[in-house]
Amino acid sequence: MSLHDDLTAVQRCLDDLVRSVGRLEQHVGASLDIRRVRTDADHLRDSVALLKEAAPTLRPKARPEMVGIPDAPYDSSLWTDADDEGLGARDRRAP
């Protein structure tokens, strides 16, 4: 699915949620808890609408470029100034 299709599906689900909250409110009556749920559902619907407006500017993350690593051994001259880690310098003995 595309981003636009996903956002449309989320918007439909949130519309269903708002309708369900309305039916629930008819059953249990208007209370602080129902008002809080209705407000949260409305905020979600508004947030998804804003996200849908910004969707043309959103781009999926680009996959990083693959870097090939050759099987050939490295040039040993690259390591002339390096010590063997944990063993000390080349011309000295390890303790």
C-alpha positions in Angstrom: 0.0 0.0 0.0 1.1 3.5 -0.6 1.4 6.2 2.1 -1.7 7.9 0.8 -3.7 4.6 1.0 -2.4 3.9 4.5 -3.4 7.4 5.7 -6.9 7.0 4.1 -7.3 3.7 5.9 -6.3 5.3 9.2 -8.7 8.1 8.6 -11.6 5.7 7.9 -10.8 3.8 11.1 -10.8 7.0 13.1 -14.1 8.0 11.6 -15.5 4.6 12.8 -14.1 5.2 16.2 -15.8 8.6 16.5 -19.1 7.0 15.5 -18.6 4.3 18.0 -17.8 6.8 20.8 -21.1 8.6 19.8 -23.1 5.4 20.2 -21.3 4.6 23.5 -22.2 8.1 24.7 -25.9 7.4 24.0 -25.7 4.3 26.1 -23.8 5.5 29.2 -24.7 9.2 29.0 -22.5 12.3 28.8 -19.8 12.1 31.4 -16.3 13.5 31.9 -14.7 10.2 30.7 -16.8 10.0 27.5 -16.0 13.7 26.8 -12.3 12.9 27.3 -12.4 9.9 24.9 -14.3 12.0 22.3 -11.8 14.8 22.5 -8.9 12.3 22.1 -10.5 10.7 19.1 -11.1 14.2 17.5 -7.5 15.1 18.2 -6.3 11.9 16.5 -8.5 12.6 13.5 -7.2 16.2 13.2 -3.6 14.9 13.5 -4.1 12.4 10.7 -5.7 15.1 8.5 -2.6 17.3 9.1 -0.3 14.4 8.3 -2.3 13.6 5.1 -1.8 17.3 4.0 1.9 17.0 4.6 2.1 13.6 2.8 3.4 14.9 -0.5 6.5 16.3 1.2 7.1 13.1 3.2 9.5 10.7 1.4 10.2 7.1 2.4 13.7 6.6 3.7 16.2 5.9 1.0 18.1 2.6 1.3 21.8 3.2 2.0 24.1 2.5 -0.9 25.7 -0.9 -0.8 29.5 -0.9 -0.5 31.3 -3.9 -1.9 34.1 -5.3 0.2 36.7 -7.2 -1.9 37.9 -10.7 -0.9 41.5 -9.8 -1.6 43.7 -9.3 1.4 44.5 -5.8 2.5 47.9 -4.3 1.7 50.1 -5.1 4.7 51.9 -1.7 4.3 48.8 -0.1 5.8 49.6 -1.7 9.1 53.4 -1.0 9.5 52.9 1.6 12.3 50.3 -0.4 14.3 51.0 -2.6 17.3 49.3 -5.9 17.8 46.6 -5.1 20.3 47.3 -6.7 23.7 50.7 -8.0 22.7 52.8 -4.9 22.7 55.2 -3.7 20.0 56.5 -6.2 17.4 60.2 -6.1 18.4 59.4 -6.7 22.2 58.2 -9.7 24.0 54.8 -9.9 25.7 54.9 -10.2 29.5 
